[in-house]
Amino acid sequence: MALEIVLVTGMSGSGKSVALHALEDAGYYCVDNLPPELLSSFVALEHTHHGNRVAIAIDARSATGLPSLPAQLALLRSEGVVVQSLFLDANTATLARRFSETRRRHPLSSDELQQGRQALMQTIEWERELLAGLREQSEVIDTSSLRPSQLQSYVKSLLTLPLGQMTLVFQSFGFKHGIPADCDYLFDVRMLPNPYYDRELRPFSGKDAPVQAFLRQQPEVLEMQRQIAQFFEHWLPLLEQNHRSYVTVAVGCTGGQHRSVYLVEQLATHFAKDWPTLTRHRELDARTAAAEI
């Protein structure tokens, strides 16, 4: 059985510890803050002692070794190791707030930089620059609006997918809650007829039959769905040839409850017959997570 490695990288404060806990629950042997220079030798050792599933967190605390990481990952893949790279991100304001609330020091901060919020924001942007190359090669999850239970669920869902195939991630969101930073393509569907203005439909979501029946009767909705599907039917084979592991498609309406949810469900069903596919509903998932607390 091939060795499977999940590489967890990302911004400090973005939830890497939460992701590692999810991977540990899923049966992975996990290690945090491994220096990149030790990756190859560590993988060989752990394959012998802890089986076929290993999760490793590497971040900007190992800044001096980051330039060597892409070559090491390429070497591991050439040796038959299956590597999934996951990058956790969040907007700068959210990261700064998390550090302020927990009174933690940013791992890249020096004593000279401990001078308030502005210095913290500059440090976060510096870290973003250091990790830009890793972000480009990874599946990105924007944790700005996610609860820990949502993030754990998203990480675990990635582990259920077949390895070695390009995966489509369709995500609904509400513009009034901010644009997700982890999407490759974004479609604004706020011009479509809105079930929110029907009092009988307002409590439902785009996953519910009454809203679906309403939206199926709208020519504009059907045309939007057709055009988005046609776009990806044309370009997905070329994206796969470009060695993409994930393609994240975000569909946004005003509140992230009706139109965007409906279209994400329809598009995911359409493409699932040919591609590994995931669905995420940022606002609906957040409400579910809040209700479980």
C-alpha positions as CSV (number, residue, x, y, z in Angstrom):
1,M,0.0,0.0,0.0
2,A,1.4,3.4,-1.0
3,L,2.4,5.8,1.7
4,E,-0.1,8.7,2.1
5,I,1.1,12.1,3.4
6,V,-1.1,15.1,4.1
7,L,1.0,18.2,4.3
8,V,-0.7,20.9,6.4
9,T,0.6,24.4,5.8
10,G,-0.8,27.9,6.2
11,M,-0.9,31.1,8.1
12,S,-0.3,31.2,11.8
13,G,-3.6,31.4,13.5
14,S,-5.5,29.9,10.6
15,G,-6.4,26.6,12.3
16,K,-3.6,24.2,11.6
17,S,-3.9,22.6,15.0
18,V,-7.6,22.0,14.4
19,A,-6.8,20.4,11.1
20,L,-4.2,18.1,12.6
21,H,-6.7,17.0,15.3
22,A,-9.1,16.1,12.5
23,L,-6.4,14.1,10.7
24,E,-5.5,12.4,14.0
25,D,-9.1,11.4,14.5
26,A,-9.1,10.0,10.9
27,G,-6.1,7.7,11.8
28,Y,-3.1,9.7,10.6
29,Y,0.1,9.9,12.6
30,C,0.6,13.6,13.1
31,V,3.6,15.8,13.7
32,D,3.7,19.6,14.0
33,N,6.4,22.1,12.9
34,L,8.7,19.7,11.2
35,P,11.7,21.4,9.6
36,P,11.5,21.0,5.8
37,E,15.1,19.8,5.7
38,L,14.1,16.7,7.7
39,L,11.0,15.8,5.6
40,S,12.5,13.0,3.5
41,S,14.3,11.2,6.3
42,F,11.3,11.6,8.6
43,V,8.9,10.1,6.1
44,A,11.1,7.1,5.6
45,L,11.3,6.6,9.4
46,E,7.6,7.0,10.0
47,H,6.6,4.7,7.2
48,T,8.5,2.0,9.0
49,H,7.1,2.7,12.5
50,H,3.6,4.2,12.0
51,G,2.1,2.7,8.9
52,N,0.9,4.3,5.7
53,R,-0.8,7.5,6.8
54,V,1.1,10.5,8.0
55,A,0.1,14.1,8.5
56,I,2.8,16.8,8.8
57,A,2.5,20.5,9.6
58,I,5.1,22.8,8.2
59,D,4.8,26.6,8.4
60,A,6.7,29.9,8.4
61,R,8.5,29.0,11.7
62,S,10.7,27.0,9.4
63,A,11.2,29.9,6.9
64,T,14.8,29.1,6.1
65,G,14.0,25.6,4.8
66,L,10.8,26.5,2.8
67,P,12.6,27.0,-0.5
68,S,13.7,23.4,-0.5
69,L,10.2,22.0,0.1
70,P,8.9,21.9,-3.5
71,A,11.9,19.8,-4.6
72,Q,11.4,17.4,-1.7
73,L,7.7,17.0,-2.4
74,A,8.5,16.2,-6.1
75,L,11.1,13.7,-5.0
76,L,8.6,11.9,-2.7
77,R,6.0,11.8,-5.4
78,S,8.6,10.3,-7.8
79,E,9.1,7.6,-5.3
80,G,5.4,6.7,-5.3
81,V,4.4,8.6,-2.1
82,V,0.9,10.1,-2.4
83,V,1.1,13.7,-1.2
84,Q,-1.9,16.0,-0.5
85,S,-1.1,19.6,0.3
86,L,-3.6,21.6,2.4
87,F,-3.1,25.3,3.0
88,L,-5.2,27.1,5.6
89,D,-5.7,30.8,5.1
90,A,-7.7,33.7,6.6
91,N,-7.8,37.4,5.9
92,T,-5.4,39.6,7.7
93,A,-7.9,41.3,9.9
94,T,-9.2,37.9,11.2
95,L,-5.7,36.6,12.0
96,A,-4.9,39.8,13.8
97,R,-8.1,39.6,15.9
98,R,-7.4,35.9,16.8
99,F,-3.9,36.8,18.0
100,S,-5.2,39.7,20.0
101,E,-8.0,37.7,21.6
102,T,-5.7,34.9,22.7
103,R,-2.9,37.2,23.6
104,R,-0.5,34.9,21.7
105,R,2.6,36.2,20.2
106,H,3.0,35.7,16.4
107,P,5.8,33.1,15.8
108,L,7.6,35.5,13.4
109,S,7.5,38.5,15.7
110,S,10.7,39.8,17.3
111,D,10.9,41.9,20.4
112,E,11.2,44.9,18.3
113,L,8.0,44.2,16.5
114,Q,5.8,43.8,19.6
115,Q,4.5,47.3,19.3
116,G,0.8,46.9,18.7
117,R,-1.7,46.1,16.0
118,Q,0.1,47.8,13.1
119,A,3.3,45.8,13.7
120,L,1.2,42.6,14.0
121,M,-0.5,43.3,10.6
122,Q,2.9,43.9,9.0
123,T,4.2,40.6,10.4
124,I,1.1,38.7,9.0
125,E,1.7,40.2,5.6
126,W,5.3,39.2,5.7
127,E,4.3,35.6,6.6
128,R,1.9,35.7,3.7
129,E,4.7,36.5,1.3
130,L,6.9,33.7,2.7
131,L,4.2,31.1,2.1
132,A,2.9,32.3,-1.2
133,G,4.7,29.5,-3.1
134,L,3.2,26.8,-0.9
135,R,-0.3,28.3,-1.2
136,E,-0.1,28.1,-5.0
137,Q,0.5,24.3,-4.9
138,S,-2.1,23.4,-2.3
139,E,-5.8,23.0,-1.7
140,V,-6.7,26.3,0.1
141,I,-9.4,26.5,2.8
142,D,-10.3,30.0,3.9
143,T,-11.0,29.7,7.7
144,S,-12.0,33.4,8.2
145,S,-15.6,32.6,8.8
146,L,-15.3,28.9,9.8
147,R,-16.0,27.5,13.2
148,P,-13.5,24.7,14.3
149,S,-16.2,22.0,13.7
150,Q,-16.7,23.3,10.2
151,L,-12.9,23.1,9.5
152,Q,-12.7,19.6,10.9
153,S,-15.6,18.5,8.7
154,Y,-14.0,20.1,5.6
155,V,-10.6,18.4,6.2
156,K,-12.2,15.0,6.8
157,S,-14.3,15.3,3.6
158,L,-11.1,15.8,1.6
159,L,-9.8,12.4,2.9
160,T,-12.8,10.5,1.4
161,L,-11.8,11.5,-2.2
162,P,-10.0,9.2,-4.6
163,L,-6.3,10.0,-4.7
164,G,-4.6,11.2,-7.8
165,Q,-7.6,12.8,-9.5
166,M,-8.5,16.4,-9.8
167,T,-11.3,17.3,-7.4
168,L,-14.0,19.9,-7.9
169,V,-15.2,21.8,-4.8
170,F,-18.4,23.8,-5.2
171,Q,-19.0,26.3,-2.5
172,S,-22.0,28.6,-1.8
173,F,-21.6,31.8,0.2
174,G,-23.3,35.1,0.9
175,F,-21.8,38.4,-0.3
176,K,-23.0,40.2,2.9
177,H,-20.6,37.9,4.9
178,G,-17.6,38.5,2.6
179,I,-16.0,36.9,-0.4
180,P,-14.2,33.6,0.2
181,A,-10.4,33.8,-0.3
182,D,-10.0,30.1,-1.3
183,C,-11.9,30.1,-4.6
184,D,-10.4,29.7,-8.1
185,Y,-13.6,30.8,-9.9
186,L,-16.3,33.0,-8.5
187,F,-19.8,33.6,-9.9
188,D,-22.2,36.3,-8.7
189,V,-25.8,35.2,-9.0
190,R,-27.4,38.1,-7.1
191,M,-29.3,39.2,-10.3
192,L,-31.4,36.0,-10.3
193,P,-35.0,35.9,-8.9
194,N,-34.7,35.7,-5.1
195,P,-36.9,33.2,-3.1
196,Y,-36.2,35.4,0.0
197,Y,-38.9,37.8,-1.0
198,D,-41.5,35.0,-0.8
199,R,-42.4,34.7,2.9
200,E,-43.4,31.0,2.5
201,L,-40.0,30.2,0.9
202,R,-37.8,32.5,3.1
203,P,-37.3,29.9,6.0
204,F,-36.1,27.2,3.6
205,S,-32.7,26.9,1.8
206,G,-31.7,25.9,-1.7
207,K,-31.4,22.3,-0.6
208,D,-35.2,22.2,0.2
209,A,-37.8,21.1,-2.3
210,P,-40.0,24.2,-2.2
211,V,-37.1,26.5,-3.1
212,Q,-35.8,24.1,-5.7
213,A,-39.2,24.0,-7.4
214,F,-39.4,27.8,-7.5
215,L,-35.9,28.2,-8.9
216,R,-36.4,25.5,-11.6
217,Q,-39.3,27.6,-13.0
218,Q,-37.0,30.7,-13.5
219,P,-35.5,30.8,-17.0
220,E,-32.7,33.1,-15.8
221,V,-31.6,30.5,-13.2
222,L,-31.6,27.7,-15.7
223,E,-29.6,29.8,-18.2
224,M,-27.0,30.7,-15.5
225,Q,-26.7,27.0,-14.5
226,R,-26.3,26.0,-18.2
227,Q,-23.6,28.6,-18.9
228,I,-21.5,27.8,-15.8
229,A,-21.7,24.0,-16.6
230,Q,-20.8,24.7,-20.2
231,F,-17.8,26.8,-19.1
232,F,-16.3,24.0,-16.9
233,E,-17.1,21.2,-19.3
234,H,-14.9,23.0,-21.8
235,W,-12.0,23.9,-19.5
236,L,-11.8,21.1,-16.9
237,P,-9.8,18.7,-19.1
238,L,-7.2,21.4,-19.7
239,L,-7.0,22.2,-16.0
240,E,-6.4,18.6,-15.3
241,Q,-3.6,18.5,-17.9
242,N,-2.1,21.4,-16.0
243,H,-1.7,19.0,-13.0
244,R,-4.3,20.8,-10.8
245,S,-5.3,18.8,-7.8
246,Y,-8.3,20.9,-6.8
247,V,-10.6,23.5,-8.5
248,T,-12.8,25.5,-6.1
249,V,-15.8,27.2,-7.6
250,A,-17.6,29.7,-5.4
251,V,-21.2,30.8,-6.2
252,G,-22.5,33.7,-4.2
253,C,-25.9,35.3,-3.6
254,T,-26.8,37.9,-1.1
255,G,-27.2,35.7,2.0
256,G,-25.9,32.4,0.9
257,Q,-29.1,30.6,1.6
258,H,-31.2,30.1,-1.5
259,R,-29.9,30.8,-5.0
260,S,-26.2,30.0,-4.5
261,V,-27.0,26.9,-2.5
262,Y,-29.4,25.6,-5.2
263,L,-26.9,26.2,-8.0
264,V,-24.0,24.6,-6.1
265,E,-26.2,21.5,-5.5
266,Q,-27.2,21.3,-9.1
267,L,-23.7,21.8,-10.5
268,A,-22.2,19.3,-8.1
269,T,-24.7,16.7,-9.2
270,H,-24.0,17.4,-12.8
271,F,-20.3,17.0,-12.6
272,A,-20.1,14.2,-10.0
273,K,-20.6,11.6,-12.7
274,D,-17.2,12.5,-14.2
275,W,-15.2,14.1,-11.4
276,P,-14.6,13.7,-7.7
277,T,-16.8,16.4,-6.3
278,L,-17.4,18.1,-2.9
279,T,-20.0,20.6,-1.8
280,R,-19.6,23.3,0.9
281,H,-22.3,25.8,2.0
282,R,-20.4,28.3,4.1
283,E,-23.4,30.1,5.6
284,L,-25.6,27.0,6.1
285,D,-22.7,25.0,7.5
286,A,-22.0,27.9,10.0
287,R,-25.6,27.8,11.2
288,T,-25.5,24.0,11.6
289,A,-22.2,24.3,13.6
290,A,-23.6,27.0,15.8
291,A,-26.7,25.0,16.5
292,E,-24.6,22.0,17.7
293,I,-22.8,24.1,20.3
